[in-house]
Amino acid sequence: MLDAATRAVLAAYPALLAACRRREVRDPGSGVRLSPHLAGLLDQLDPREPVAVGELARRLRVTPATASLQLARLVRLRLVTRSRDVRDGRRVELRLTEAGVRIRATGSLLDPECVRAALARLPAAERGKAIAGMRALARAVAGPARSPAPRSPGR
């Protein structure tokens, strides 16, 4: 059974996503259009720090083969580069290209104007609480700072 806080987040998030989801993301330089799904994949990559295909697949909760299929389109569009790790030739590293950085900079998977309008409809005090809550929840799911599950006595 879910607790009240979890039920509240699960009930609120789909409404926000349905109302404010971008239908496509466009590169302002080249005009290349991406689905929100592929644009979200770009959010997981960086132009300087490489990410291995396996690590990206773990982040996306898909198989490496599925991640590779999605990456193939981004490589063809010159938004992502693939290269072999110099220390381990079996490992493929991914980096964003300049065009990939441009698309990623266009914003999140949510339409900024829709979010701005929704925030403007909230009273100032509620707006601050909503923003603080979103930031706190994002920090909590980020990963490394999460606390381990409590251990039962005697283990």
N, C-alpha and C positions, 0 to 999 in steps of 0.2 A: 504494500500500500504506500502511496506517495504522500509525503508530508505536504502541508499547505503551501510552503514557500516554493517547492518544486512544481506543484500543480499551477501556481500563479505564473511562474516563468514559462512553463510549457503552454499555458493558455495565451499569454501575452505575445510571445515571440512570433508565432505564425501570423497574427494580425499585423504586426509591424512589418514583417517580411512581405506579406501579400500586398500590403498597401504601398510600400516604398521600394520594392525590388526593381532594380534596373532591368530593362528588357534586353539591352545590349550595351556594350562598352566600345567606344570608338577612339582610335588613335588620332589625336588632333593633327599630327604631322602627315601621316600617310592615308588616313581615312579607313584603315583596316578596322573591321568590326569583329568583335568577339562576343560569344555568349557570356553571361555572367559567370557561368561555371568555369570556362577557360580563363576569364579575367581573374577569378579567384585563385586559380592555380598560380598565376603570376605573383600574387601576394605572398606566396611561400618561398619565392626565390629572390636572389640578391645579385647585383652586378659584380661584386667583388668576392664575397664569400660563397664558395661553391656548395651546392647541396647534391648529395648522391641520389640517384634514382630510387634506391631502396628507402632512403630516409624520407624522400618526398612521398613515396607510396605509403609509408607508415603514417605520415601526417594526414594524408588524405583518406586513410583507411581503405585503400584499394591494393590490389596486387601490383607488383612492379610491371607486369605486362600491361595492365590497364593504364598505369601512369605513363608508360612508354607510348601507348597509342595516343593519349591526349597530348603528350609532349611533341609527337611527330608533327602535328599541325602547327604548334607554336614555333618549332624549328623551321618549318617551311615558310612561315610568315616572318622569319628572322626576328622573332621576339625573344627567343631563348637559344643559347649555344650549348652544345654537348661537346665534352672533351674527355679524354682519358686521364685519370689521376696519374701523375708522374711517379708516385710511390707505389701504386697498385694498379697496374694496367687493366685489371678486371673491372675496376670501379669506374663508372661514368659520372662525371661531374656536370652539373647544370648551372648556368649563370644567365641572368637577364642581359639582353642587349640594350643599347640606348633606346631603341623603339619600345622594348618591353618596359623599361623604366618609365617612359612617357605614358604608356597606357596605365601602368600601375598608379601613376601620379594623378590620373583623372578621378580617382576616388574609390570608394568602397563599392560593394555590390548593392548598396542602398543608394537611391537617388537623393543627392544632397538637398535638392529643393523640397522634396517631399518631407524629409526629416526636419529641415529648417521650418517649414510651415507647421508641422506637428508640434515642434518645440515652442513656436511662437504662440500657439493656442493654449499652452500651459501657463498658469500663474508663475511668476518669477521664482517663488519658493519651491514650487513643485518641479519646475524646470531644473533647478540646481540639484534636487534630490534624484531626479531621473538620470541626469548626467553622471552624478556620483555613483549611483547604483550600476549603471552600465559599465563604467570604468572598473568598479570593484569586481563585478562578475567577469569581465574580460581578464583582469589580473588573476583571478582564481582559476580560470581554465588554461592559463598560459603554460602551466606545466611545472617547471623546476621549483617554484616556490610552494607548491602544494605540500601539505604535511602528509606523512605516511598514515595509513589507516591505523587506528588504535589497536594495540595488541591485547589479547586477553591475558589475564594473570596466569603465570605458570608456563608460559610458552617461551 
